[in-house]
Amino acid sequence: MDATATAVRGGEGEDDRGVMRGEGLNADVAAIPEASSSEKRESAGRDGREAKRARTDGENDAAARAVGEANDGKSDEERARNLPKWLGVKVQNVPSTLLDETERKLRRPMVDKMEMYRLLVAHYDLGEIDVDSISELPSYDDKNWYIKAKKLNEQGDAETKEYVVKVHNGVDSSGVSRGVLAAQERVMMHLLAHGVECPRVVRSKVAMWTTPGPDGTVNLVPAGTPGSTQEHCTRVTFLASNQIAHTLRVMTYLRGKTVVQVPMPHPVEFVHRQGLFVGQICHALSKWPTPNELEILQKTTFADSFAVPYVQQCAMCWKVLAASSRLWDLRHFMDVQHFLTDLVVRRLFEDDTRIMMCSTVFSAFKHLVLPVADKLRVGILHNDLNEQNMIALDSGPDPVKFPAASRFACIDFGDVVVSWRINEVAIALAYCALDKEDPIRDMSIMLAGIQNVFPLTPSEMRILPCLIAARLVTSLVMGMYSYHMQIVSESDNAETTTAPKPKGNEYVLTTQKSAWTALTHVLTVGAEAMFKRFIIDAYSESPTTAAPS
């Protein structure tokens, strides 16, 4: 974990039951003003009733009982001060992931359809854009639009093409982060070269002249400079009305259904094909040249003169991605505790049983995953293979009628990172568990497909259940946090105080209900039973359909 990550103190005596004791309070918690006596009595009565109900609902849950008992008769401010003790957290530093994620919420693009249209006309040669076709697509921290444009092809015939226009948030659009956007495009090109279908980036009308620089970089030079090459930019950066710089890029649109749009229940063959596709992505990205390979290549006497520049560029992308800290990288999962604490202190998340479910996962991650972190394989990951980002292509057979012949593509490369390779698998399995009658069965089927193409190591298999739970917790906590932060951000950007209160981006709450159900199922079954089921299905010829014992 990054050196700026929060320091976490382990509990004593009760970790196995999911309850941890710790010391220290968040400064924001300590600053809560004292309530009046009447407010305390009213709050104490309300919280006492809630705690009693939590104990009744979770009668067999030791963690829920402990939290309920701790809250009996407590006021709001006392309840907030108890939270770090439940989570076992002592805050010593503000992690870089917290600053990054918070800034993303505050610098989300405030760009409307017509402003985006004017930028496209000015900087791209897409042809005649059908204004009526422009529609906004779901997005987490950015703005996405679907458009159609008609243009004459080489034969002189009018041809209509579909595109996705993406306006990146202010963080990714800053000078420091533009290297990350370039690395994302390189990852897309790498996957396409290895037979994985994904969007292609469209070049703009903006031209630049470059010469080769050191370590795979390029130098911008005046037009006509000897030895220079003309290129067309794939990204256009502009200044929005609120004086925040945003980067715009255009990509080809892949026609098909997202996995979440494919009618349930998903056939076994369909889920297995998904697993094969995830394995194909993992395998393709495992072929990415690393900085170590570049050093070896440079020492080789007969190194291919064409191979060295390519490996230099790949190694540079690796370094750029490795240097960025993203909260959605499971290596930084413990930092999610800060956002959970913030939600509870603001009384935006008050379900004690669910708070303790999250605490159980934090404890498991600390004791099971972190001790073996140095032994895990590392590589470049897509890092967000969820049910919204995998497409069952229309160019393939109907996934419902012919599930075993389904063709897939992946979209949204905004979370690309260098991290543990097992995380790619854990993320795909976590979202595979959503809205399923038997989540463990479907995850086992997908894992069997992944294993056919990209076998996991024994140590990776052992921590896989914990990583699945960690991704579910991240999605749940950050979904709630993003929703409320966008309400605050959009309220601050409102032109008048009489404007209706924003409702927030409902897309970020997409997985809330189903993810809580999946997390409950995972914690109920337990890591050991999941591990045994995964092992059985991963090494069998066909996935089992029986429920885990």
Secondary structure, DSSP 8 states (H G I E B T S, - for coil): --TTS--B---SS-GGGT--------HHHHT-----HHHHHHHHHHHHHHHHHHHHHTTT-HHHHHHHHHHTT--HHHHHHHHHHHHTB---S--HHHHHHHHHHHT-----HHHHHHHHHHH----EEEEEEEEEE--SSSEEEEEEEEEE-TTS-EEEEEEEEEE--TTTTSTTTHHHHHHHHHHHHHHHHTT-----EE--S-EEEEEE-GGG-EEEE-TT-TT-EEEE-S-EEEE-TTS-EEEEEEEE---EEEGGGS-SS--HHHHHHHHHHHHHHHHHHHTS--HHHHHHHHH-TT--TTHHHHHHHHHHHHHHHHH---TTSGGGGGGHHHHHHHHHHTTS---HHHHHHHHHHHHHIIIIIGGGGGGS-EEEE-----TTTEEEETTS--TTTSGGG--EEE---TT-EEEETHHHHHHHHHHHTTT-SSHHHHHHHHHHHHHHHS---HHHHHHHHHHHHHHHHHHHHHHHHHHHHHHHHHHHT-SSTTS------GGGGTTHHHHHHHHHHHHHH-HHHHHHHHHHHHTSSS---S---
